[in-house]
Each structure stands twice: as C-alpha cells, then as structure tokens.
Amino acid sequence: MSNENEGTAAPTPPAAPSVPPAPASETQDAAPAPAAGEPVTQQLPPTPAPGTEPTQQIPPAQAPPAYGQAPAPAAHGAEGWPPPPPTVPTYGAGGHGGGAWGAPLTTDGHPAPKPKGKGGLVAAVLVAALLAGGIGGGVGYWAAQRSDNGTGSTTISAANTPKDLKREAGSIAGLAAGALPSVVTIEASAGDGEGGTGTGFVYDQQGHILTNNHVVASAANGGKLFATFSDGKRYDAEVVGRAQGYDVAVLKLKNPPAGLKPLPLGDSDKVAVGDSTIAIGAPFGLSNTVTTGIVSAKNRPVASGDGSGSKNSYMSALQTDASINPGNSGGPLLDGRGAVIGINSAIQSAGNGGFGGGQAGSIGLGFAIPVNQAKNVAESLIKTGKPVYPVISVSVDLQAKSEGAKISEQGAAANELVDPNGPAGKAGLKPGDIITEFGGKPVDSGPTLISMIWTYKPGDTVKLTYLRGGKPTTVDITLGSRVGDK
C-alpha cells in the first residue's frame, strides 16, 4: 500500500514496521515484516481482564531431612533441594587426627600422646568453633533476657521520623498523586464479547477522555466502553471520534462527575532528550501503575498497525525508556512537572512472545504520540467527529529500497500517483522522484515522510527536497487536507 503523503493507495502493501502476531485475546493481528532500517514496533494491544492471562505457580518447597538423617534421593538423578545438612561428626569412633573421645589411658596412667601434624590443628579448630558457638548462644540468651526485662532492645528506629510523612509536590510521588485521579482504565468489549483493557486521561471538564484508537476500535461499532477512575468509580463511555492514521481517539463519559480535573498539557516541541518522564497506565490490567524514565530520543519515525496492511498508524514519536506494556496504551506520558507530553502508543519488541508465550513486554523502548499533534487531532474529533490529515497528494512506494521516499511509478495512472492539482503536483514533482528532505529534516523512507507530514497542519508551507536523475531540487509546498480515514 502507498499512502498519499500520503496521497492515493498503491497496490503494494506497506513495509512499515508494525505489530507482530498477537494472541487471540488481543484485537491486533500480525503486521508485515519491516523494511530494512526501520524499527519493529508493536501497538500496545488492549490487555485481557486480570485473571485471564496465563500465570505460573511457584513450586512448593520440600521439607529438609532431619539432622543426621540421610537426605532422600533426588528425583530423576538430579541434586535435591534443599541440600542435605553436613554429616554429623563421628565423635564416638576413631578418626583422622587422633583418638576417639573416651579412649582408654596408657599403662602409665596418662592419655595417649597427641599425634603430630594437621590432626591437632583440626581438633583445635573444632573445639574453638564449638566454644565460639557456646559463647554466641550465651550472649544471645543474655540479650533476649535483657529485652524481656525491658532493659534493652535489639531494634533501631530512624531518628526524627515525622508522624505524617509528606512528599514534595514536585517529587515523583507527588506528581503521581496529582495525576492519578485524572487517569482512567478503559474496558472495551465488542459485540462478540472480545475486547481488552487500555488507558486514557481526562482532557476537559466536559468529560472527554483522550486515548489510542486501537484501544477502543473493538467497541466502536456496537460494543461497550467503560472508564474506571483511580477511586474505583466506573462510568459508561461512548466514542466521539477516531483517527486511525494518528492512532488517536476521543471518548466522552455519558454521565461525567462534577469536578473533573483535566491533566495539564505540555509542549512536546520543547522536550529535550534526557528529560524525566512518568508513564501512568494499566499494564496487563494492573490499573494505576506508575513507571519512570527519560526521553531517550525525539522525532523517531514509527509505523505500527493491525497487520492487515491497510490500517497503519504513523507518528514522529517521543521515545522513552519508562516501562510501558500492553494496557499502557492511551495513557499519559508526563514530564518532570506533571504535564502531558505524549500518549503512550507503541513498543519495540524483541519478539512476539512474553512470559509463557503471551504478549510481548517492555524492553525499555516505548513510543508516545507527541501531545502537540494529539491535541490538534482531539480538537478536530470533538468538533466534527472526523480526523483531518495534511497531505501532499502523492502515492509513496513504501517498499522502495532507496535513500528517501520514492513516489510510485506504477500501479495507477500518472495523475493518480501524483495529483497534478495537489500540493506536490503544483510544485513540479513527478512519479519516480525521491523525496530526501522535508521541513529541513532528512527523509530516509516512505513511513518517515508520512510521520513528518502529519506533524504539520493543512495550509502549512514547508520546504521539500527531491532527487530526479540524481539532481537535488528544493521547492516550497503548501499542504493540502484530507478528511476522514480511508
């Protein structure tokens, strides 16, 4: 598939990185293999309700054998656990290093002389060890006796422990305490009973909740949605609008409570690598979970999808090492002030299996939709119920092996591959041109170009550089618009 900026669809499927095969309980299917150089990412799928995921019991420990008794043989020839206690010394029998205790005296009435060598040392060490043990036992008894009498103590208390331990408002604990009441756990269920768990947060006082599209997609047509706050109160919700390409959705509580506190929105354009981050969500259904990290990269081009090849999402993401997992989807990524800088949406996975062969988990590479972009999408969804995408009206070959984004040369008529009345056509671009820069930033692939275009608004004028016959040309291009998802 190609995308106009995406323009019109091309027949080839996208080579955008996307979600690996997921369990049947999830709503995401497998995605196509990523193009070379593109990160393999996975949309954070809704998590099955707690108690339905596979778990593993800890095997019971076996009781150790009695002291001096031989341990039972290990099963199947393996060493048993716990290991057997040390062998009881054979004090009543002769052994290496000297006579046994109670050995008879010699004819002159004296004990037999001690043999020379290491035996004497071993015996001395043994006696010393027994003596030390006796002293230790005596001291322990004395201390216990003193404690019982109230004249001593074996515990130490921290000095100056306040009666009411308070956290600073700017600490992680303080920021989390302030944000948690505005974060909800979303339960989505389709008409056939399938669904899962995700996260969202309060966007305004009217009861709008911002989350990921893939969290609520299963319930968008005739399903059920519920939002549960950190205090346990649960509300019915409905979909106001969805933007599949951005992976953003807006819900509204049907009977919102009074006094809703929207989370403050930050400026994702001003975020710096190394800034602190706090992620809040319901990983694997564990609501109100808080994790921390940093912004580990910015403007990371990420494509993720449902595996069908026609429903990919693109973002120029904030990358974080804060631990996020399935169920964190749609939750806020906060900065060190407690302001939202992104919506947690995808993770890079080392494989498609987690514990017990289930969902993949965090490896410290999570991706969030920048909040500046999410805010623009949310406002459009609240006003019209439909997303608006900026476009250049070309068909991009997402499978091209070129250093840039190549405009498709086949699969449709030339005027469909590059709309002559669209932004790119008016700027002189043609099928086969390779776009290498957009807005002054390098473009290395089709998905990268799409994610860059979608950080702008329709009507914005941006510089674009393309190659034709190896010769670079730079033009100004004014972005057009497309309403709704294809």
C-alpha positions as CSV (number, residue, x, y, z in Angstrom):
1,M,0.0,0.0,0.0
2,S,1.1,3.5,-0.5
3,N,-0.2,6.5,1.3
4,E,-0.8,9.9,0.0
5,N,1.6,12.0,1.7
6,E,0.4,10.1,1.5
7,G,-1.9,10.5,-1.5
8,T,-3.7,7.6,-3.1
9,A,-3.3,4.0,-2.3
10,A,-0.8,2.0,-4.3
11,P,-1.2,-1.8,-4.7
12,T,1.9,-2.8,-2.8
13,P,1.5,-3.5,1.0
14,P,3.4,-1.1,3.3
15,A,6.7,-2.2,4.6
16,A,6.1,-0.1,7.7
17,P,7.2,-1.6,11.0
18,S,4.2,-3.0,12.7
19,V,2.8,-5.3,15.3
20,P,4.0,-8.9,15.5
21,P,1.4,-11.7,15.7
22,A,-0.6,-11.4,18.9
23,P,-2.7,-13.8,20.9
24,A,-6.3,-14.4,20.1
25,S,-7.4,-12.4,23.1
26,E,-6.0,-9.3,21.6
27,T,-7.5,-7.1,19.0
28,Q,-4.3,-6.7,17.0
29,D,-3.2,-9.1,14.2
30,A,0.3,-9.7,12.8
31,A,1.9,-7.0,10.8
32,P,4.1,-7.3,7.7
33,A,7.9,-7.6,8.0
34,P,9.6,-4.2,8.5
35,A,11.7,-2.5,5.8
36,A,15.4,-2.5,6.3
37,G,16.5,0.1,8.7
38,E,13.0,0.6,10.2
39,P,12.3,-0.2,13.8
40,V,10.0,-3.1,14.5
41,T,7.3,-1.7,16.7
42,Q,4.1,-3.1,18.2
43,Q,1.0,-1.2,19.0
44,L,0.3,-1.8,22.7
45,P,-2.7,-4.1,22.5
46,P,-5.6,-3.9,24.9
47,T,-4.9,-6.3,27.8
48,P,-7.2,-9.2,28.7
49,A,-9.0,-8.6,32.0
50,P,-7.0,-9.5,35.1
51,G,-7.2,-13.2,36.0
52,T,-7.4,-14.4,32.4
53,E,-3.8,-14.1,31.5
54,P,-1.5,-17.2,31.8
55,T,0.3,-17.5,35.1
56,Q,2.8,-19.9,36.6
57,Q,2.6,-21.1,40.2
58,I,5.8,-21.3,42.3
59,P,6.5,-25.0,43.0
60,P,6.2,-25.9,46.7
61,A,9.5,-26.3,48.7
62,Q,10.3,-29.7,50.0
63,A,10.9,-30.1,53.8
64,P,14.6,-30.9,54.6
65,P,15.5,-34.2,56.2
66,A,16.1,-34.4,60.0
67,Y,19.5,-33.5,61.2
68,G,21.8,-36.5,61.0
69,Q,19.4,-38.4,58.7
70,A,20.4,-39.2,55.1
71,P,18.6,-37.0,52.6
72,A,16.0,-38.6,50.3
73,P,17.4,-39.3,46.8
74,A,16.8,-36.5,44.2
75,A,14.2,-37.2,41.6
76,H,15.5,-38.4,38.2
77,G,19.1,-38.3,39.3
78,A,19.2,-34.6,39.9
79,E,20.6,-33.0,43.0
80,G,17.8,-32.5,45.6
81,W,16.9,-29.1,47.1
82,P,17.4,-28.0,49.7
83,P,20.8,-29.7,50.0
84,P,21.4,-32.2,52.8
85,P,22.9,-30.9,56.1
86,P,26.6,-31.6,56.8
87,T,27.4,-35.1,58.1
88,V,27.3,-35.5,61.9
89,P,30.9,-35.8,63.3
90,T,31.6,-39.4,64.5
91,Y,32.8,-38.3,67.9
92,G,32.4,-41.8,69.3
93,A,34.7,-43.5,66.8
94,G,38.4,-43.2,65.9
95,G,39.1,-40.9,63.1
96,H,41.8,-39.0,61.3
97,G,43.8,-36.8,63.6
98,G,43.7,-38.6,66.9
99,G,41.9,-41.0,69.3
100,A,38.2,-41.0,69.9
101,W,36.6,-39.3,72.9
102,G,36.6,-41.7,75.9
103,A,39.7,-43.7,74.6
104,P,41.5,-45.7,77.4
105,L,44.6,-44.3,79.2
106,T,48.0,-45.7,78.6
107,T,49.8,-48.1,81.1
108,D,51.4,-45.1,82.9
109,G,48.0,-43.5,83.6
110,H,48.4,-40.7,81.1
111,P,46.3,-40.1,78.0
112,A,47.8,-41.2,74.7
113,P,50.1,-38.5,73.2
114,K,48.5,-36.3,70.6
115,P,49.8,-37.2,67.1
116,K,51.8,-34.5,65.3
117,G,50.6,-32.9,62.0
118,K,47.4,-31.4,60.8
119,G,45.2,-33.6,63.0
120,G,45.9,-31.5,66.1
121,L,45.1,-28.3,64.3
122,V,41.8,-29.7,63.0
123,A,40.8,-30.7,66.5
124,A,41.8,-27.3,67.9
125,V,39.8,-25.5,65.3
126,L,36.8,-27.8,66.0
127,V,37.0,-27.0,69.7
128,A,37.3,-23.3,69.0
129,A,34.3,-23.4,66.8
130,L,32.2,-25.2,69.5
131,L,33.5,-22.8,72.1
132,A,32.5,-19.8,69.9
133,G,29.1,-21.3,69.3
134,G,28.6,-21.7,73.1
135,I,29.6,-18.1,73.7
136,G,27.3,-16.9,70.9
137,G,24.4,-18.8,72.4
138,G,25.1,-17.4,75.8
139,V,25.3,-13.8,74.5
140,G,22.1,-14.4,72.6
141,Y,20.3,-15.7,75.7
142,W,21.6,-12.7,77.7
143,A,20.4,-10.2,75.1
144,A,17.0,-11.9,74.9
145,Q,16.7,-11.9,78.7
146,R,17.6,-8.2,78.8
147,S,15.0,-7.5,76.2
148,D,12.3,-9.4,78.0
149,N,13.1,-7.4,81.1
150,G,12.7,-4.2,79.2
151,T,16.3,-3.1,79.9
152,G,17.5,-3.3,76.3
153,S,16.4,-3.5,72.6
154,T,17.6,-5.3,69.5
155,T,15.8,-2.9,67.1
156,I,16.8,0.5,65.9
157,S,14.3,3.2,64.8
158,A,15.1,6.0,62.3
159,A,15.7,9.3,64.0
160,N,13.2,12.1,63.7
161,T,10.5,10.1,61.8
162,P,7.7,12.5,61.2
163,K,4.2,11.5,62.3
164,D,2.8,12.5,58.9
165,L,5.4,11.7,56.2
166,K,4.7,14.1,53.3
167,R,6.1,14.1,49.8
168,E,7.1,17.2,48.0
169,A,4.7,18.3,45.3
170,G,7.4,18.1,42.7
171,S,8.6,14.6,43.6
172,I,7.6,11.6,41.6
173,A,5.3,10.5,44.4
174,G,3.7,14.0,44.5
175,L,3.3,14.2,40.7
176,A,1.8,10.7,40.6
177,A,-0.6,11.5,43.4
178,G,-1.8,14.6,41.5
179,A,-2.2,12.9,38.1
180,L,-3.7,9.5,39.1
181,P,-7.2,10.9,39.8
182,S,-7.3,12.1,36.2
183,V,-6.3,8.8,34.6
184,V,-8.8,6.2,33.7
185,T,-8.7,2.5,32.9
186,I,-10.7,1.8,29.8
187,E,-12.5,-1.5,29.3
188,A,-13.6,-2.1,25.7
189,S,-15.7,-5.0,24.6
190,A,-17.1,-5.8,21.1
191,G,-20.5,-7.2,20.3
192,D,-19.0,-10.7,20.2
193,G,-17.5,-10.4,23.6
194,E,-13.9,-9.8,22.6
195,G,-12.1,-6.7,24.0
196,G,-9.5,-5.7,26.4
197,T,-8.1,-3.0,28.7
198,G,-6.3,0.2,27.9
199,T,-5.8,3.6,29.5
200,G,-7.0,7.2,28.9
201,F,-6.9,10.5,30.7
202,V,-9.3,13.4,31.3
203,Y,-9.0,16.0,28.5
204,D,-11.5,18.6,29.6
205,Q,-14.2,19.3,32.2
206,Q,-16.9,18.2,29.9
207,G,-15.9,14.6,30.3
208,H,-13.8,14.0,27.2
209,I,-11.2,11.3,27.5
210,L,-8.1,11.1,25.3
211,T,-6.7,7.7,24.4
212,N,-5.5,5.5,21.5
213,N,-7.7,4.4,18.6
214,H,-6.6,0.8,18.9
215,V,-7.7,0.7,22.5
216,V,-11.4,1.4,21.6
217,A,-11.6,0.1,18.0
218,S,-13.2,-3.2,19.0
219,A,-16.1,-1.4,20.7
220,A,-16.5,1.4,18.1
221,N,-19.4,-0.4,16.4
222,G,-22.0,-1.6,18.8
223,G,-19.6,-2.5,21.6
224,K,-19.4,-1.3,25.2
225,L,-17.0,1.1,26.8
226,F,-16.3,1.7,30.5
227,A,-13.9,4.1,32.2
228,T,-12.8,3.5,35.8
229,F,-11.1,6.2,37.8
230,S,-8.4,5.5,40.4
231,D,-11.0,5.8,43.2
232,G,-12.8,2.8,41.7
233,K,-15.8,4.7,40.3
234,R,-16.9,3.3,36.9
235,Y,-18.7,5.2,34.1
236,D,-20.2,4.3,30.8
237,A,-18.5,6.0,27.8
238,E,-19.0,6.4,24.1
239,V,-16.7,7.1,21.1
240,V,-16.8,10.8,19.9
241,G,-14.3,10.3,17.1
242,R,-11.4,8.1,16.0
243,A,-8.3,8.8,13.9
244,Q,-6.9,5.5,12.8
245,G,-3.9,7.0,11.0
246,Y,-2.9,9.0,14.0
247,D,-3.9,6.3,16.4
248,V,-5.9,8.8,18.5
249,A,-9.4,8.6,19.8
250,V,-11.7,10.7,22.0
251,L,-14.3,9.3,24.3
252,K,-17.0,11.0,26.4
253,L,-18.3,9.9,29.7
254,K,-22.1,9.5,29.4
255,N,-22.7,10.9,32.9
256,P,-19.5,12.7,33.8
257,P,-19.0,13.5,37.5
258,A,-18.6,17.1,38.7
259,G,-15.2,18.4,39.4
260,L,-13.2,16.6,36.7
261,K,-9.6,17.8,36.6
262,P,-8.1,17.7,33.2
263,L,-4.4,16.9,33.1
264,P,-2.3,19.9,32.0
265,L,-0.8,19.6,28.5
266,G,2.9,20.4,28.0
267,D,4.7,21.4,24.8
268,S,6.2,18.3,23.1
269,D,8.2,20.5,20.7
270,K,10.3,21.8,23.6
271,V,11.0,18.4,25.1
272,A,14.7,17.5,25.3
273,V,16.5,14.2,25.3
274,G,17.2,13.3,28.9
275,D,14.1,15.0,30.3
276,S,12.4,12.9,33.0
277,T,9.2,11.0,32.1
278,I,6.4,9.4,34.1
279,A,4.1,6.9,32.5
280,I,0.7,6.0,34.0
281,G,-1.5,3.2,32.9
282,A,-2.8,-0.3,33.4
283,P,-0.1,-2.7,32.1
284,F,-1.6,-6.2,31.8
285,G,-4.7,-4.9,33.5
286,L,-2.9,-3.6,36.6
287,S,-4.6,-0.2,36.9
288,N,-2.9,2.9,38.4
289,T,0.6,1.7,37.7
290,V,3.3,4.4,37.6
291,T,6.7,3.9,36.0
292,T,9.5,6.4,35.3
293,G,12.3,7.0,32.9
294,I,13.6,9.7,30.5
295,V,13.0,10.9,27.0
296,S,15.6,8.7,25.2
297,A,15.0,10.1,21.7
298,K,12.8,12.6,19.7
299,N,11.2,12.6,16.3
300,R,11.5,8.9,16.0
301,P,9.6,7.8,12.9
302,V,7.4,4.9,13.9
303,A,4.8,3.0,12.0
304,S,2.6,0.4,13.6
305,G,-0.6,-1.3,12.5
306,D,-3.1,-4.1,12.9
307,G,-1.4,-6.4,10.5
308,S,-3.9,-6.0,7.6
309,G,-1.5,-3.7,5.7
310,S,-4.2,-1.2,5.2
311,K,-4.6,0.3,8.7
312,N,-1.2,1.5,9.6
313,S,-0.6,4.4,12.0
314,Y,2.4,6.8,11.7
315,M,4.0,9.1,14.2
316,S,7.1,11.1,14.7
317,A,7.3,9.7,18.2
318,L,8.8,10.6,21.6
319,Q,10.9,7.6,22.6
320,T,11.1,6.7,26.3
321,D,12.7,4.0,28.5
322,A,9.9,4.3,31.1
323,S,8.5,0.8,31.3
324,I,5.2,0.6,29.3
325,N,3.5,-2.6,28.4
326,P,0.2,-3.8,26.8
327,G,-2.5,-2.0,28.7
328,N,-0.5,1.3,29.0
329,S,-1.9,2.2,25.5
330,G,-3.6,5.6,25.6
331,G,-2.1,6.6,28.9
332,P,-0.3,9.8,29.5
333,L,3.5,10.3,29.3
334,L,4.2,13.1,31.8
335,D,7.3,15.4,32.1
336,G,9.0,16.3,35.3
337,R,6.4,18.9,36.0
338,G,3.4,16.5,35.7
339,A,2.3,17.9,32.3
340,V,1.3,15.5,29.5
341,I,3.9,15.4,26.7
342,G,2.7,12.3,24.9
343,I,0.2,9.5,24.6
344,N,1.9,6.1,25.1
345,S,1.1,4.1,21.9
346,A,3.7,1.5,20.8
347,I,6.7,-0.5,22.0
348,Q,9.6,-2.1,20.2
349,S,9.6,-5.8,20.8
350,A,12.4,-8.2,20.8
351,G,10.0,-11.0,20.0
352,N,6.3,-11.7,19.8
353,G,6.1,-13.7,23.0
354,G,6.2,-12.6,26.6
355,F,6.0,-14.7,29.8
356,G,4.5,-18.1,29.0
357,G,4.4,-17.3,25.3
358,G,1.9,-14.5,25.8
359,Q,2.1,-10.8,24.9
360,A,5.4,-9.1,24.4
361,G,6.6,-6.8,27.2
362,S,8.8,-3.8,27.7
363,I,12.4,-3.8,26.7
364,G,12.9,-0.1,27.5
365,L,11.8,1.2,24.1
366,G,8.4,2.8,24.2
367,F,6.9,5.3,21.8
368,A,4.5,8.1,22.5
369,I,2.4,10.3,20.2
370,P,3.6,13.9,20.8
371,V,0.9,15.8,22.7
372,N,1.0,18.8,20.3
373,Q,-0.1,16.5,17.5
374,A,-2.6,14.6,19.7
375,K,-4.2,17.9,20.8
376,N,-4.8,19.1,17.2
377,V,-6.4,15.7,16.4
378,A,-8.5,15.7,19.5
379,E,-9.9,19.2,18.8
380,S,-10.9,18.1,15.3
381,L,-12.6,14.9,16.6
382,I,-14.5,16.8,19.3
383,K,-15.7,19.5,16.8
384,T,-16.6,17.2,13.8
385,G,-16.1,13.6,14.8
386,K,-13.6,13.1,11.9
387,P,-9.9,13.5,11.6
388,V,-8.2,15.9,9.2
389,Y,-4.8,14.9,7.7
390,P,-2.3,17.2,5.9
391,V,-1.3,15.7,2.6
392,I,0.9,16.4,-0.4
393,S,-1.3,14.2,-2.7
394,V,1.2,11.7,-4.0
395,S,1.4,7.9,-3.8
396,V,4.5,6.8,-1.9
397,D,6.1,3.4,-2.6
398,L,6.7,2.1,0.9
399,Q,8.7,-0.9,-0.4
400,A,11.2,1.1,-2.4
401,K,14.9,0.4,-1.5
402,S,16.0,3.9,-1.8
403,E,17.6,6.6,0.4
404,G,14.4,8.6,0.7
405,A,10.7,8.3,0.0
406,K,10.1,7.3,-3.6
407,I,7.0,8.4,-5.4
408,S,5.4,5.4,-7.0
409,E,5.9,4.9,-10.7
410,Q,3.4,2.1,-11.3
411,G,0.1,0.7,-10.1
412,A,-2.1,3.5,-11.3
413,A,-2.3,6.3,-13.8
414,A,0.3,9.1,-13.5
415,N,-2.3,11.6,-12.5
416,E,-3.3,9.3,-9.6
417,L,0.2,8.7,-8.5
418,V,0.8,12.5,-8.4
419,D,-2.3,14.7,-8.4
420,P,-1.5,17.5,-10.8
421,N,-3.8,19.8,-8.8
422,G,-2.4,18.7,-5.5
423,P,0.5,20.3,-3.5
424,A,3.2,18.1,-4.9
425,G,1.9,18.3,-8.5
426,K,1.8,22.1,-8.3
427,A,5.4,22.1,-7.0
428,G,6.5,20.1,-10.1
429,L,7.0,16.6,-8.6
430,K,6.5,13.5,-10.8
431,P,6.4,9.7,-10.4
432,G,9.8,8.3,-9.7
433,D,11.1,11.4,-7.8
434,I,12.8,10.6,-4.5
435,I,12.0,12.9,-1.6
436,T,15.1,13.3,0.6
437,E,14.2,16.2,2.9
438,F,11.1,17.6,4.4
439,G,11.0,20.7,6.6
440,G,14.8,20.7,6.7
441,K,15.0,17.2,8.1
442,P,16.3,14.1,6.3
443,V,13.8,11.6,4.9
444,D,15.0,8.0,4.7
445,S,11.8,6.1,3.8
446,G,8.2,6.4,3.0
447,P,7.0,5.9,6.6
448,T,9.4,8.6,7.7
449,L,7.9,11.1,5.2
450,I,4.3,10.3,6.3
451,S,5.2,10.7,10.0
452,M,6.8,14.0,9.3
453,I,3.9,15.4,7.2
454,W,1.5,14.5,9.9
455,T,3.2,16.7,12.4
456,Y,2.0,19.7,10.4
457,K,-1.4,21.2,9.8
458,P,-3.2,21.7,6.4
459,G,-2.2,25.0,4.9
460,D,1.3,25.0,6.4
461,T,4.1,25.8,3.9
462,V,7.1,23.5,4.1
463,K,10.4,23.2,2.2
464,L,10.8,19.9,0.3
465,T,13.9,18.5,-1.4
466,Y,13.7,15.7,-4.0
467,L,16.1,13.9,-6.4
468,R,15.4,13.4,-10.1
469,G,18.1,11.8,-12.1
470,G,20.4,12.2,-9.1
471,K,20.0,16.0,-9.1
472,P,18.5,17.6,-6.0
473,T,15.8,20.3,-6.2
474,T,14.2,22.2,-3.3
475,V,10.7,23.6,-3.5
476,D,8.1,25.2,-1.2
477,I,5.0,23.1,-0.8
478,T,1.7,24.1,0.8
479,L,0.0,21.2,2.5
480,G,-3.5,20.2,1.4
481,S,-6.0,18.3,3.5
482,R,-8.0,15.1,3.6
483,V,-10.9,14.5,5.9
484,G,-11.5,11.1,7.4
485,D,-9.7,7.8,7.3
486,K,-9.7,5.7,4.1
